[in-house]
Amino acid sequence: MLEHLNQMKSLSDQLREMVYTLDNQELTMTVLASLPSEFKPLLTVLNAVGEANLSFKKIMGILLNDFDRQIDSIEPEDAFSAK
């Protein structure tokens, strides 16, 4: 998750170098739109919060915490099984 968030930030920085700047809200919404379906419950909650109350920094913290929670909830035998 951290790698994905860093990549999104890097792409935003590259756009800025090409004279197009994503504002904080655009970057935040782009990151949220890039998430896989496993994050749908979290996205539903974040939508209830409203775009105006979200920032990239807040979203980054929330996503990293949620991802860590998901990893911690994996049963040891599930970690080595194939889908």
mmCIF file of the N, C-alpha and C atoms, coordinates in Angstrom:
data_MODEL
# 
_entry.id   MODEL 
# 
loop_
_atom_site.group_PDB 
_atom_site.id 
_atom_site.type_symbol 
_atom_site.label_atom_id 
_atom_site.label_alt_id 
_atom_site.label_comp_id 
_atom_site.label_asym_id 
_atom_site.label_entity_id 
_atom_site.label_seq_id 
_atom_site.pdbx_PDB_ins_code 
_atom_site.Cartn_x 
_atom_site.Cartn_y 
_atom_site.Cartn_z 
_atom_site.occupancy 
_atom_site.B_iso_or_equiv 
_atom_site.pdbx_formal_charge 
_atom_site.auth_seq_id 
_atom_site.auth_comp_id 
_atom_site.auth_asym_id 
_atom_site.auth_atom_id 
_atom_site.pdbx_PDB_model_num 
ATOM 1   N N  . MET A 1 1  ? 0.833   -1.187  0.000   1.00 0.00 ? 1  MET A N  1 
ATOM 2   C CA . MET A 1 1  ? 0.000   0.000   0.000   1.00 0.00 ? 1  MET A CA 1 
ATOM 3   C C  . MET A 1 1  ? 0.875   1.247   0.000   1.00 0.00 ? 1  MET A C  1 
ATOM 4   N N  . LEU A 1 2  ? 1.912   1.220   0.817   1.00 0.00 ? 2  LEU A N  1 
ATOM 5   C CA . LEU A 1 2  ? 2.813   2.376   0.869   1.00 0.00 ? 2  LEU A CA 1 
ATOM 6   C C  . LEU A 1 2  ? 3.447   2.616   -0.498  1.00 0.00 ? 2  LEU A C  1 
ATOM 7   N N  . GLU A 1 3  ? 3.822   1.540   -1.167  1.00 0.00 ? 3  GLU A N  1 
ATOM 8   C CA . GLU A 1 3  ? 4.419   1.667   -2.500  1.00 0.00 ? 3  GLU A CA 1 
ATOM 9   C C  . GLU A 1 3  ? 3.418   2.311   -3.476  1.00 0.00 ? 3  GLU A C  1 
ATOM 10  N N  . HIS A 1 4  ? 2.173   1.882   -3.403  1.00 0.00 ? 4  HIS A N  1 
ATOM 11  C CA . HIS A 1 4  ? 1.139   2.444   -4.285  1.00 0.00 ? 4  HIS A CA 1 
ATOM 12  C C  . HIS A 1 4  ? 0.937   3.933   -4.000  1.00 0.00 ? 4  HIS A C  1 
ATOM 13  N N  . LEU A 1 5  ? 0.847   4.295   -2.739  1.00 0.00 ? 5  LEU A N  1 
ATOM 14  C CA . LEU A 1 5  ? 0.653   5.700   -2.376  1.00 0.00 ? 5  LEU A CA 1 
ATOM 15  C C  . LEU A 1 5  ? 1.840   6.556   -2.801  1.00 0.00 ? 5  LEU A C  1 
ATOM 16  N N  . ASN A 1 6  ? 3.036   6.023   -2.610  1.00 0.00 ? 6  ASN A N  1 
ATOM 17  C CA . ASN A 1 6  ? 4.230   6.758   -3.048  1.00 0.00 ? 6  ASN A CA 1 
ATOM 18  C C  . ASN A 1 6  ? 4.262   6.916   -4.564  1.00 0.00 ? 6  ASN A C  1 
ATOM 19  N N  . GLN A 1 7  ? 3.824   5.898   -5.278  1.00 0.00 ? 7  GLN A N  1 
ATOM 20  C CA . GLN A 1 7  ? 3.788   5.981   -6.735  1.00 0.00 ? 7  GLN A CA 1 
ATOM 21  C C  . GLN A 1 7  ? 2.780   7.038   -7.190  1.00 0.00 ? 7  GLN A C  1 
ATOM 22  N N  . MET A 1 8  ? 1.625   7.076   -6.537  1.00 0.00 ? 8  MET A N  1 
ATOM 23  C CA . MET A 1 8  ? 0.621   8.084   -6.888  1.00 0.00 ? 8  MET A CA 1 
ATOM 24  C C  . MET A 1 8  ? 1.154   9.493   -6.620  1.00 0.00 ? 8  MET A C  1 
ATOM 25  N N  . LYS A 1 9  ? 1.841   9.675   -5.513  1.00 0.00 ? 9  LYS A N  1 
ATOM 26  C CA . LYS A 1 9  ? 2.425   10.975  -5.185  1.00 0.00 ? 9  LYS A CA 1 
ATOM 27  C C  . LYS A 1 9  ? 3.504   11.332  -6.205  1.00 0.00 ? 9  LYS A C  1 
ATOM 28  N N  . SER A 1 10 ? 4.301   10.339  -6.593  1.00 0.00 ? 10 SER A N  1 
ATOM 29  C CA . SER A 1 10 ? 5.344   10.562  -7.589  1.00 0.00 ? 10 SER A CA 1 
ATOM 30  C C  . SER A 1 10 ? 4.749   10.986  -8.932  1.00 0.00 ? 10 SER A C  1 
ATOM 31  N N  . LEU A 1 11 ? 3.654   10.340  -9.336  1.00 0.00 ? 11 LEU A N  1 
ATOM 32  C CA . LEU A 1 11 ? 2.987   10.720  -10.581 1.00 0.00 ? 11 LEU A CA 1 
ATOM 33  C C  . LEU A 1 11 ? 2.454   12.150  -10.501 1.00 0.00 ? 11 LEU A C  1 
ATOM 34  N N  . SER A 1 12 ? 1.929   12.513  -9.352  1.00 0.00 ? 12 SER A N  1 
ATOM 35  C CA . SER A 1 12 ? 1.469   13.885  -9.147  1.00 0.00 ? 12 SER A CA 1 
ATOM 36  C C  . SER A 1 12 ? 2.625   14.868  -9.278  1.00 0.00 ? 12 SER A C  1 
ATOM 37  N N  . ASP A 1 13 ? 3.763   14.524  -8.690  1.00 0.00 ? 13 ASP A N  1 
ATOM 38  C CA . ASP A 1 13 ? 4.950   15.382  -8.782  1.00 0.00 ? 13 ASP A CA 1 
ATOM 39  C C  . ASP A 1 13 ? 5.430   15.508  -10.234 1.00 0.00 ? 13 ASP A C  1 
ATOM 40  N N  . GLN A 1 14 ? 5.372   14.397  -10.980 1.00 0.00 ? 14 GLN A N  1 
ATOM 41  C CA . GLN A 1 14 ? 5.775   14.434  -12.383 1.00 0.00 ? 14 GLN A CA 1 
ATOM 42  C C  . GLN A 1 14 ? 4.845   15.324  -13.197 1.00 0.00 ? 14 GLN A C  1 
ATOM 43  N N  . LEU A 1 15 ? 3.558   15.260  -12.908 1.00 0.00 ? 15 LEU A N  1 
ATOM 44  C CA . LEU A 1 15 ? 2.608   16.151  -13.589 1.00 0.00 ? 15 LEU A CA 1 
ATOM 45  C C  . LEU A 1 15 ? 2.916   17.609  -13.287 1.00 0.00 ? 15 LEU A C  1 
ATOM 46  N N  . ARG A 1 16 ? 3.271   17.895  -12.041 1.00 0.00 ? 16 ARG A N  1 
ATOM 47  C CA . ARG A 1 16 ? 3.613   19.275  -11.665 1.00 0.00 ? 16 ARG A CA 1 
ATOM 48  C C  . ARG A 1 16 ? 4.817   19.759  -12.464 1.00 0.00 ? 16 ARG A C  1 
ATOM 49  N N  . GLU A 1 17 ? 5.792   18.881  -12.670 1.00 0.00 ? 17 GLU A N  1 
ATOM 50  C CA . GLU A 1 17 ? 6.967   19.246  -13.459 1.00 0.00 ? 17 GLU A CA 1 
ATOM 51  C C  . GLU A 1 17 ? 6.599   19.525  -14.912 1.00 0.00 ? 17 GLU A C  1 
ATOM 52  N N  . MET A 1 18 ? 5.494   18.931  -15.382 1.00 0.00 ? 18 MET A N  1 
ATOM 53  C CA . MET A 1 18 ? 5.035   19.162  -16.750 1.00 0.00 ? 18 MET A CA 1 
ATOM 54  C C  . MET A 1 18 ? 4.003   20.293  -16.790 1.00 0.00 ? 18 MET A C  1 
ATOM 55  N N  . VAL A 1 19 ? 3.962   21.100  -15.756 1.00 0.00 ? 19 VAL A N  1 
ATOM 56  C CA . VAL A 1 19 ? 3.139   22.302  -15.670 1.00 0.00 ? 19 VAL A CA 1 
ATOM 57  C C  . VAL A 1 19 ? 1.649   22.004  -15.436 1.00 0.00 ? 19 VAL A C  1 
ATOM 58  N N  . TYR A 1 20 ? 1.301   20.835  -14.937 1.00 0.00 ? 20 TYR A N  1 
ATOM 59  C CA . TYR A 1 20 ? -0.073  20.574  -14.509 1.00 0.00 ? 20 TYR A CA 1 
ATOM 60  C C  . TYR A 1 20 ? -0.029  20.152  -13.056 1.00 0.00 ? 20 TYR A C  1 
ATOM 61  N N  . THR A 1 21 ? -0.696  20.901  -12.216 1.00 0.00 ? 21 THR A N  1 
ATOM 62  C CA . THR A 1 21 ? -0.673  20.612  -10.791 1.00 0.00 ? 21 THR A CA 1 
ATOM 63  C C  . THR A 1 21 ? -2.016  20.061  -10.340 1.00 0.00 ? 21 THR A C  1 
ATOM 64  N N  . LEU A 1 22 ? -1.969  18.864  -9.763  1.00 0.00 ? 22 LEU A N  1 
ATOM 65  C CA . LEU A 1 22 ? -3.154  18.310  -9.118  1.00 0.00 ? 22 LEU A CA 1 
ATOM 66  C C  . LEU A 1 22 ? -3.270  18.969  -7.755  1.00 0.00 ? 22 LEU A C  1 
ATOM 67  N N  . ASP A 1 23 ? -4.434  19.501  -7.450  1.00 0.00 ? 23 ASP A N  1 
ATOM 68  C CA . ASP A 1 23 ? -4.579  20.032  -6.096  1.00 0.00 ? 23 ASP A CA 1 
ATOM 69  C C  . ASP A 1 23 ? -4.778  18.853  -5.136  1.00 0.00 ? 23 ASP A C  1 
ATOM 70  N N  . ASN A 1 24 ? -4.763  19.136  -3.867  1.00 0.00 ? 24 ASN A N  1 
ATOM 71  C CA . ASN A 1 24 ? -4.830  18.100  -2.841  1.00 0.00 ? 24 ASN A CA 1 
ATOM 72  C C  . ASN A 1 24 ? -6.090  17.247  -2.995  1.00 0.00 ? 24 ASN A C  1 
ATOM 73  N N  . GLN A 1 25 ? -7.204  17.883  -3.286  1.00 0.00 ? 25 GLN A N  1 
ATOM 74  C CA . GLN A 1 25 ? -8.466  17.155  -3.424  1.00 0.00 ? 25 GLN A CA 1 
ATOM 75  C C  . GLN A 1 25 ? -8.447  16.238  -4.651  1.00 0.00 ? 25 GLN A C  1 
ATOM 76  N N  . GLU A 1 26 ? -7.894  16.714  -5.765  1.00 0.00 ? 26 GLU A N  1 
ATOM 77  C CA . GLU A 1 26 ? -7.796  15.881  -6.972  1.00 0.00 ? 26 GLU A CA 1 
ATOM 78  C C  . GLU A 1 26 ? -6.901  14.667  -6.723  1.00 0.00 ? 26 GLU A C  1 
ATOM 79  N N  . LEU A 1 27 ? -5.780  14.880  -6.047  1.00 0.00 ? 27 LEU A N  1 
ATOM 80  C CA . LEU A 1 27 ? -4.884  13.771  -5.734  1.00 0.00 ? 27 LEU A CA 1 
ATOM 81  C C  . LEU A 1 27 ? -5.580  12.771  -4.816  1.00 0.00 ? 27 LEU A C  1 
ATOM 82  N N  . THR A 1 28 ? -6.276  13.269  -3.825  1.00 0.00 ? 28 THR A N  1 
ATOM 83  C CA . THR A 1 28 ? -6.981  12.393  -2.886  1.00 0.00 ? 28 THR A CA 1 
ATOM 84  C C  . THR A 1 28 ? -8.027  11.556  -3.605  1.00 0.00 ? 28 THR A C  1 
ATOM 85  N N  . MET A 1 29 ? -8.835  12.173  -4.449  1.00 0.00 ? 29 MET A N  1 
ATOM 86  C CA . MET A 1 29 ? -9.882  11.446  -5.173  1.00 0.00 ? 29 MET A CA 1 
ATOM 87  C C  . MET A 1 29 ? -9.279  10.453  -6.174  1.00 0.00 ? 29 MET A C  1 
ATOM 88  N N  . THR A 1 30 ? -8.157  10.802  -6.779  1.00 0.00 ? 30 THR A N  1 
ATOM 89  C CA . THR A 1 30 ? -7.484  9.891   -7.707  1.00 0.00 ? 30 THR A CA 1 
ATOM 90  C C  . THR A 1 30 ? -6.980  8.655   -6.973  1.00 0.00 ? 30 THR A C  1 
ATOM 91  N N  . VAL A 1 31 ? -6.404  8.861   -5.797  1.00 0.00 ? 31 VAL A N  1 
ATOM 92  C CA . VAL A 1 31 ? -5.922  7.726   -4.998  1.00 0.00 ? 31 VAL A CA 1 
ATOM 93  C C  . VAL A 1 31 ? -7.094  6.824   -4.618  1.00 0.00 ? 31 VAL A C  1 
ATOM 94  N N  . LEU A 1 32 ? -8.180  7.404   -4.150  1.00 0.00 ? 32 LEU A N  1 
ATOM 95  C CA . LEU A 1 32 ? -9.334  6.605   -3.749  1.00 0.00 ? 32 LEU A CA 1 
ATOM 96  C C  . LEU A 1 32 ? -9.917  5.834   -4.929  1.00 0.00 ? 32 LEU A C  1 
ATOM 97  N N  . ALA A 1 33 ? -9.939  6.444   -6.094  1.00 0.00 ? 33 ALA A N  1 
ATOM 98  C CA . ALA A 1 33 ? -10.460 5.778   -7.291  1.00 0.00 ? 33 ALA A CA 1 
ATOM 99  C C  . ALA A 1 33 ? -9.549  4.649   -7.757  1.00 0.00 ? 33 ALA A C  1 
ATOM 100 N N  . SER A 1 34 ? -8.285  4.675   -7.352  1.00 0.00 ? 34 SER A N  1 
ATOM 101 C CA . SER A 1 34 ? -7.326  3.661   -7.801  1.00 0.00 ? 34 SER A CA 1 
ATOM 102 C C  . SER A 1 34 ? -7.331  2.403   -6.938  1.00 0.00 ? 34 SER A C  1 
ATOM 103 N N  . LEU A 1 35 ? -8.116  2.404   -5.873  1.00 0.00 ? 35 LEU A N  1 
ATOM 104 C CA . LEU A 1 35 ? -8.084  1.285   -4.932  1.00 0.00 ? 35 LEU A CA 1 
ATOM 105 C C  . LEU A 1 35 ? -8.892  0.093   -5.437  1.00 0.00 ? 35 LEU A C  1 
ATOM 106 N N  . PRO A 1 36 ? -8.425  -1.121  -5.114  1.00 0.00 ? 36 PRO A N  1 
ATOM 107 C CA . PRO A 1 36 ? -9.164  -2.324  -5.514  1.00 0.00 ? 36 PRO A CA 1 
ATOM 108 C C  . PRO A 1 36 ? -10.450 -2.492  -4.698  1.00 0.00 ? 36 PRO A C  1 
ATOM 109 N N  . SER A 1 37 ? -11.268 -3.448  -5.094  1.00 0.00 ? 37 SER A N  1 
ATOM 110 C CA . SER A 1 37 ? -12.584 -3.659  -4.486  1.00 0.00 ? 37 SER A CA 1 
ATOM 111 C C  . SER A 1 37 ? -12.528 -4.031  -3.006  1.00 0.00 ? 37 SER A C  1 
ATOM 112 N N  . GLU A 1 38 ? -11.415 -4.550  -2.522  1.00 0.00 ? 38 GLU A N  1 
ATOM 113 C CA . GLU A 1 38 ? -11.306 -4.906  -1.101  1.00 0.00 ? 38 GLU A CA 1 
ATOM 114 C C  . GLU A 1 38 ? -11.499 -3.685  -0.200  1.00 0.00 ? 38 GLU A C  1 
ATOM 115 N N  . PHE A 1 39 ? -11.297 -2.501  -0.747  1.00 0.00 ? 39 PHE A N  1 
ATOM 116 C CA . PHE A 1 39 ? -11.402 -1.276  0.035   1.00 0.00 ? 39 PHE A CA 1 
ATOM 117 C C  . PHE A 1 39 ? -12.784 -0.632  -0.077  1.00 0.00 ? 39 PHE A C  1 
ATOM 118 N N  . LYS A 1 40 ? -13.737 -1.311  -0.720  1.00 0.00 ? 40 LYS A N  1 
ATOM 119 C CA . LYS A 1 40 ? -15.063 -0.733  -0.919  1.00 0.00 ? 40 LYS A CA 1 
ATOM 120 C C  . LYS A 1 40 ? -15.742 -0.332  0.398   1.00 0.00 ? 40 LYS A C  1 
ATOM 121 N N  . PRO A 1 41 ? -15.712 -1.154  1.463   1.00 0.00 ? 41 PRO A N  1 
ATOM 122 C CA . PRO A 1 41 ? -16.334 -0.708  2.726   1.00 0.00 ? 41 PRO A CA 1 
ATOM 123 C C  . PRO A 1 41 ? -15.707 0.580   3.269   1.00 0.00 ? 41 PRO A C  1 
ATOM 124 N N  . LEU A 1 42 ? -14.402 0.675   3.179   1.00 0.00 ? 42 LEU A N  1 
ATOM 125 C CA . LEU A 1 42 ? -13.717 1.879   3.639   1.00 0.00 ? 42 LEU A CA 1 
ATOM 126 C C  . LEU A 1 42 ? -14.093 3.079   2.768   1.00 0.00 ? 42 LEU A C  1 
ATOM 127 N N  . LEU A 1 43 ? -14.188 2.863   1.468   1.00 0.00 ? 43 LEU A N  1 
ATOM 128 C CA . LEU A 1 43 ? -14.565 3.945   0.560   1.00 0.00 ? 43 LEU A CA 1 
ATOM 129 C C  . LEU A 1 43 ? -15.971 4.458   0.856   1.00 0.00 ? 43 LEU A C  1 
ATOM 130 N N  . THR A 1 44 ? -16.857 3.554   1.224   1.00 0.00 ? 44 THR A N  1 
ATOM 131 C CA . THR A 1 44 ? -18.216 3.947   1.577   1.00 0.00 ? 44 THR A CA 1 
ATOM 132 C C  . THR A 1 44 ? -18.207 4.880   2.784   1.00 0.00 ? 44 THR A C  1 
ATOM 133 N N  . VAL A 1 45 ? -17.414 4.534   3.769   1.00 0.00 ? 45 VAL A N  1 
ATOM 134 C CA . VAL A 1 45 ? -17.296 5.374   4.968   1.00 0.00 ? 45 VAL A CA 1 
ATOM 135 C C  . VAL A 1 45 ? -16.686 6.731   4.604   1.00 0.00 ? 45 VAL A C  1 
ATOM 136 N N  . LEU A 1 46 ? -15.646 6.719   3.801   1.00 0.00 ? 46 LEU A N  1 
ATOM 137 C CA . LEU A 1 46 ? -14.987 7.966   3.413   1.00 0.00 ? 46 LEU A CA 1 
ATOM 138 C C  . LEU A 1 46 ? -15.909 8.860   2.588   1.00 0.00 ? 46 LEU A C  1 
ATOM 139 N N  . ASN A 1 47 ? -16.753 8.262   1.766   1.00 0.00 ? 47 ASN A N  1 
ATOM 140 C CA . ASN A 1 47 ? -17.716 9.050   1.001   1.00 0.00 ? 47 ASN A CA 1 
ATOM 141 C C  . ASN A 1 47 ? -18.688 9.766   1.926   1.00 0.00 ? 47 ASN A C  1 
ATOM 142 N N  . ALA A 1 48 ? -19.032 9.120   3.035   1.00 0.00 ? 48 ALA A N  1 
ATOM 143 C CA . ALA A 1 48 ? -19.938 9.745   4.007   1.00 0.00 ? 48 ALA A CA 1 
ATOM 144 C C  . ALA A 1 48 ? -19.274 10.943  4.691   1.00 0.00 ? 48 ALA A C  1 
ATOM 145 N N  . VAL A 1 49 ? -17.954 10.895  4.825   1.00 0.00 ? 49 VAL A N  1 
ATOM 146 C CA . VAL A 1 49 ? -17.211 11.999  5.445   1.00 0.00 ? 49 VAL A CA 1 
ATOM 147 C C  . VAL A 1 49 ? -17.272 13.239  4.559   1.00 0.00 ? 49 VAL A C  1 
ATOM 148 N N  . GLY A 1 50 ? -17.210 13.030  3.263   1.00 0.00 ? 50 GLY A N  1 
ATOM 149 C CA . GLY A 1 50 ? -17.272 14.147  2.323   1.00 0.00 ? 50 GLY A CA 1 
ATOM 150 C C  . GLY A 1 50 ? -15.895 14.542  1.827   1.00 0.00 ? 50 GLY A C  1 
ATOM 151 N N  . GLU A 1 51 ? -15.829 14.904  0.558   1.00 0.00 ? 51 GLU A N  1 
ATOM 152 C CA . GLU A 1 51 ? -14.560 15.253  -0.087  1.00 0.00 ? 51 GLU A CA 1 
ATOM 153 C C  . GLU A 1 51 ? -13.863 16.424  0.578   1.00 0.00 ? 51 GLU A C  1 
ATOM 154 N N  . ALA A 1 52 ? -14.638 17.381  1.035   1.00 0.00 ? 52 ALA A N  1 
ATOM 155 C CA . ALA A 1 52 ? -14.041 18.601  1.603   1.00 0.00 ? 52 ALA A CA 1 
ATOM 156 C C  . ALA A 1 52 ? -13.244 18.314  2.875   1.00 0.00 ? 52 ALA A C  1 
ATOM 157 N N  . ASN A 1 53 ? -13.573 17.223  3.559   1.00 0.00 ? 53 ASN A N  1 
ATOM 158 C CA . ASN A 1 53 ? -12.902 16.897  4.816   1.00 0.00 ? 53 ASN A CA 1 
ATOM 159 C C  . ASN A 1 53 ? -11.735 15.933  4.641   1.00 0.00 ? 53 ASN A C  1 
ATOM 160 N N  . LEU A 1 54 ? -11.428 15.572  3.412   1.00 0.00 ? 54 LEU A N  1 
ATOM 161 C CA . LEU A 1 54 ? -10.363 14.605  3.154   1.00 0.00 ? 54 LEU A CA 1 
ATOM 162 C C  . LEU A 1 54 ? -9.151  15.295  2.554   1.00 0.00 ? 54 LEU A C  1 
ATOM 163 N N  . SER A 1 55 ? -7.989  14.804  2.908   1.00 0.00 ? 55 SER A N  1 
ATOM 164 C CA . SER A 1 55 ? -6.741  15.278  2.315   1.00 0.00 ? 55 SER A CA 1 
ATOM 165 C C  . SER A 1 55 ? -5.876  14.063  2.004   1.00 0.00 ? 55 SER A C  1 
ATOM 166 N N  . PHE A 1 56 ? -4.887  14.255  1.163   1.00 0.00 ? 56 PHE A N  1 
ATOM 167 C CA . PHE A 1 56 ? -3.991  13.145  0.822   1.00 0.00 ? 56 PHE A CA 1 
ATOM 168 C C  . PHE A 1 56 ? -3.319  12.604  2.071   1.00 0.00 ? 56 PHE A C  1 
ATOM 169 N N  . LYS A 1 57 ? -2.890  13.480  2.948   1.00 0.00 ? 57 LYS A N  1 
ATOM 170 C CA . LYS A 1 57 ? -2.201  13.051  4.168   1.00 0.00 ? 57 LYS A CA 1 
ATOM 171 C C  . LYS A 1 57 ? -3.127  12.216  5.059   1.00 0.00 ? 57 LYS A C  1 
ATOM 172 N N  . LYS A 1 58 ? -4.378  12.648  5.218   1.00 0.00 ? 58 LYS A N  1 
ATOM 173 C CA . LYS A 1 58 ? -5.346  11.888  6.019   1.00 0.00 ? 58 LYS A CA 1 
ATOM 174 C C  . LYS A 1 58 ? -5.620  10.528  5.387   1.00 0.00 ? 58 LYS A C  1 
ATOM 175 N N  . ILE A 1 59 ? -5.849  10.550  4.072   1.00 0.00 ? 59 ILE A N  1 
ATOM 176 C CA . ILE A 1 59 ? -6.150  9.305   3.357   1.00 0.00 ? 59 ILE A CA 1 
ATOM 177 C C  . ILE A 1 59 ? -4.977  8.340   3.451   1.00 0.00 ? 59 ILE A C  1 
ATOM 178 N N  . MET A 1 60 ? -3.774  8.852   3.331   1.00 0.00 ? 60 MET A N  1 
ATOM 179 C CA . MET A 1 60 ? -2.588  8.008   3.416   1.00 0.00 ? 60 MET A CA 1 
ATOM 180 C C  . MET A 1 60 ? -2.555  7.291   4.768   1.00 0.00 ? 60 MET A C  1 
ATOM 181 N N  . GLY A 1 61 ? -2.780  8.016   5.853   1.00 0.00 ? 61 GLY A N  1 
ATOM 182 C CA . GLY A 1 61 ? -2.790  7.414   7.179   1.00 0.00 ? 61 GLY A CA 1 
ATOM 183 C C  . GLY A 1 61 ? -3.895  6.388   7.338   1.00 0.00 ? 61 GLY A C  1 
ATOM 184 N N  . ILE A 1 62 ? -5.087  6.724   6.873   1.00 0.00 ? 62 ILE A N  1 
ATOM 185 C CA . ILE A 1 62 ? -6.225  5.813   6.979   1.00 0.00 ? 62 ILE A CA 1 
ATOM 186 C C  . ILE A 1 62 ? -5.973  4.535   6.185   1.00 0.00 ? 62 ILE A C  1 
ATOM 187 N N  . LEU A 1 63 ? -5.493  4.674   4.951   1.00 0.00 ? 63 LEU A N  1 
ATOM 188 C CA . LEU A 1 63 ? -5.254  3.506   4.104   1.00 0.00 ? 63 LEU A CA 1 
ATOM 189 C C  . LEU A 1 63 ? -4.148  2.619   4.655   1.00 0.00 ? 63 LEU A C  1 
ATOM 190 N N  . LEU A 1 64 ? -3.088  3.217   5.152   1.00 0.00 ? 64 LEU A N  1 
ATOM 191 C CA . LEU A 1 64 ? -2.004  2.412   5.712   1.00 0.00 ? 64 LEU A CA 1 
ATOM 192 C C  . LEU A 1 64 ? -2.468  1.661   6.960   1.00 0.00 ? 64 LEU A C  1 
ATOM 193 N N  . ASN A 1 65 ? -3.261  2.318   7.808   1.00 0.00 ? 65 ASN A N  1 
ATOM 194 C CA . ASN A 1 65 ? -3.802  1.649   8.991   1.00 0.00 ? 65 ASN A CA 1 
ATOM 195 C C  . ASN A 1 65 ? -4.743  0.519   8.609   1.00 0.00 ? 65 ASN A C  1 
ATOM 196 N N  . ASP A 1 66 ? -5.609  0.762   7.622   1.00 0.00 ? 66 ASP A N  1 
ATOM 197 C CA . ASP A 1 66 ? -6.548  -0.264  7.185   1.00 0.00 ? 66 ASP A CA 1 
ATOM 198 C C  . ASP A 1 66 ? -5.814  -1.432  6.544   1.00 0.00 ? 66 ASP A C  1 
ATOM 199 N N  . PHE A 1 67 ? -4.807  -1.137  5.746   1.00 0.00 ? 67 PHE A N  1 
ATOM 200 C CA . PHE A 1 67 ? -4.030  -2.206  5.103   1.00 0.00 ? 67 PHE A CA 1 
ATOM 201 C C  . PHE A 1 67 ? -3.325  -3.051  6.158   1.00 0.00 ? 67 PHE A C  1 
ATOM 202 N N  . ASP A 1 68 ? -2.731  -2.410  7.156   1.00 0.00 ? 68 ASP A N  1 
ATOM 203 C CA . ASP A 1 68 ? -2.082  -3.151  8.243   1.00 0.00 ? 68 ASP A CA 1 
ATOM 204 C C  . ASP A 1 68 ? -3.089  -4.023  8.979   1.00 0.00 ? 68 ASP A C  1 
ATOM 205 N N  . ARG A 1 69 ? -4.300  -3.496  9.197   1.00 0.00 ? 69 ARG A N  1 
ATOM 206 C CA . ARG A 1 69 ? -5.347  -4.260  9.868   1.00 0.00 ? 69 ARG A CA 1 
ATOM 207 C C  . ARG A 1 69 ? -5.719  -5.487  9.039   1.00 0.00 ? 69 ARG A C  1 
ATOM 208 N N  . GLN A 1 70 ? -5.824  -5.317  7.726   1.00 0.00 ? 70 GLN A N  1 
ATOM 209 C CA . GLN A 1 70 ? -6.147  -6.442  6.846   1.00 0.00 ? 70 GLN A CA 1 
ATOM 210 C C  . GLN A 1 70 ? -5.057  -7.502  6.889   1.00 0.00 ? 70 GLN A C  1 
ATOM 211 N N  . ILE A 1 71 ? -3.808  -7.073  6.873   1.00 0.00 ? 71 ILE A N  1 
ATOM 212 C CA . ILE A 1 71 ? -2.681  -8.009  6.922   1.00 0.00 ? 71 ILE A CA 1 
ATOM 213 C C  . ILE A 1 71 ? -2.672  -8.756  8.252   1.00 0.00 ? 71 ILE A C  1 
ATOM 214 N N  . ASP A 1 72 ? -2.925  -8.047  9.337   1.00 0.00 ? 72 ASP A N  1 
ATOM 215 C CA . ASP A 1 72 ? -2.929  -8.673  10.663  1.00 0.00 ? 72 ASP A CA 1 
ATOM 216 C C  . ASP A 1 72 ? -4.058  -9.678  10.827  1.00 0.00 ? 72 ASP A C  1 
ATOM 217 N N  . SER A 1 73 ? -5.153  -9.501  10.084  1.00 0.00 ? 73 SER A N  1 
ATOM 218 C CA . SER A 1 73 ? -6.298  -10.396 10.229  1.00 0.00 ? 73 SER A CA 1 
ATOM 219 C C  . SER A 1 73 ? -6.160  -11.677 9.416   1.00 0.00 ? 73 SER A C  1 
ATOM 220 N N  . ILE A 1 74 ? -5.143  -11.782 8.584   1.00 0.00 ? 74 ILE A N  1 
ATOM 221 C CA . ILE A 1 74 ? -4.938  -12.987 7.781   1.00 0.00 ? 74 ILE A CA 1 
ATOM 222 C C  . ILE A 1 74 ? -4.475  -14.105 8.701   1.00 0.00 ? 74 ILE A C  1 
ATOM 223 N N  . GLU A 1 75 ? -5.179  -15.227 8.609   1.00 0.00 ? 75 GLU A N  1 
ATOM 224 C CA . GLU A 1 75 ? -4.783  -16.401 9.394   1.00 0.00 ? 75 GLU A CA 1 
ATOM 225 C C  . GLU A 1 75 ? -3.472  -16.950 8.836   1.00 0.00 ? 75 GLU A C  1 
ATOM 226 N N  . PRO A 1 76 ? -2.599  -17.467 9.695   1.00 0.00 ? 76 PRO A N  1 
ATOM 227 C CA . PRO A 1 76 ? -1.300  -17.962 9.215   1.00 0.00 ? 76 PRO A CA 1 
ATOM 228 C C  . PRO A 1 76 ? -1.407  -18.979 8.083   1.00 0.00 ? 76 PRO A C  1 
ATOM 229 N N  . GLU A 1 77 ? -2.376  -19.899 8.155   1.00 0.00 ? 77 GLU A N  1 
ATOM 230 C CA . GLU A 1 77 ? -2.492  -20.891 7.087   1.00 0.00 ? 77 GLU A CA 1 
ATOM 231 C C  . GLU A 1 77 ? -2.994  -20.263 5.793   1.00 0.00 ? 77 GLU A C  1 
ATOM 232 N N  . ASP A 1 78 ? -3.750  -19.143 5.891   1.00 0.00 ? 78 ASP A N  1 
ATOM 233 C CA . ASP A 1 78 ? -4.226  -18.449 4.692   1.00 0.00 ? 78 ASP A CA 1 
ATOM 234 C C  . ASP A 1 78 ? -3.099  -17.712 3.979   1.00 0.00 ? 78 ASP A C  1 
ATOM 235 N N  . ALA A 1 79 ? -2.098  -17.322 4.726   1.00 0.00 ? 79 ALA A N  1 
ATOM 236 C CA . ALA A 1 79 ? -1.016  -16.540 4.145   1.00 0.00 ? 79 ALA A CA 1 
ATOM 237 C C  . ALA A 1 79 ? -0.234  -17.348 3.121   1.00 0.00 ? 79 ALA A C  1 
ATOM 238 N N  . PHE A 1 80 ? -0.247  -18.675 3.245   1.00 0.00 ? 80 PHE A N  1 
ATOM 239 C CA . PHE A 1 80 ? 0.535   -19.513 2.343   1.00 0.00 ? 80 PHE A CA 1 
ATOM 240 C C  . PHE A 1 80 ? -0.327  -20.275 1.340   1.00 0.00 ? 80 PHE A C  1 
ATOM 241 N N  . SER A 1 81 ? -1.627  -20.054 1.356   1.00 0.00 ? 81 SER A N  1 
ATOM 242 C CA . SER A 1 81 ? -2.482  -20.760 0.420   1.00 0.00 ? 81 SER A CA 1 
ATOM 243 C C  . SER A 1 81 ? -2.673  -19.938 -0.842  1.00 0.00 ? 81 SER A C  1 
ATOM 244 N N  . ALA A 1 82 ? -2.849  -20.625 -1.952  1.00 0.00 ? 82 ALA A N  1 
ATOM 245 C CA . ALA A 1 82 ? -3.040  -19.952 -3.235  1.00 0.00 ? 82 ALA A CA 1 
ATOM 246 C C  . ALA A 1 82 ? -4.512  -19.797 -3.509  1.00 0.00 ? 82 ALA A C  1 
ATOM 247 N N  . LYS A 1 83 ? -4.846  -18.735 -4.235  1.00 0.00 ? 83 LYS A N  1 
ATOM 248 C CA . LYS A 1 83 ? -6.247  -18.524 -4.638  1.00 0.00 ? 83 LYS A CA 1 
ATOM 249 C C  . LYS A 1 83 ? -6.467  -19.154 -5.977  1.00 0.00 ? 83 LYS A C  1 
# 
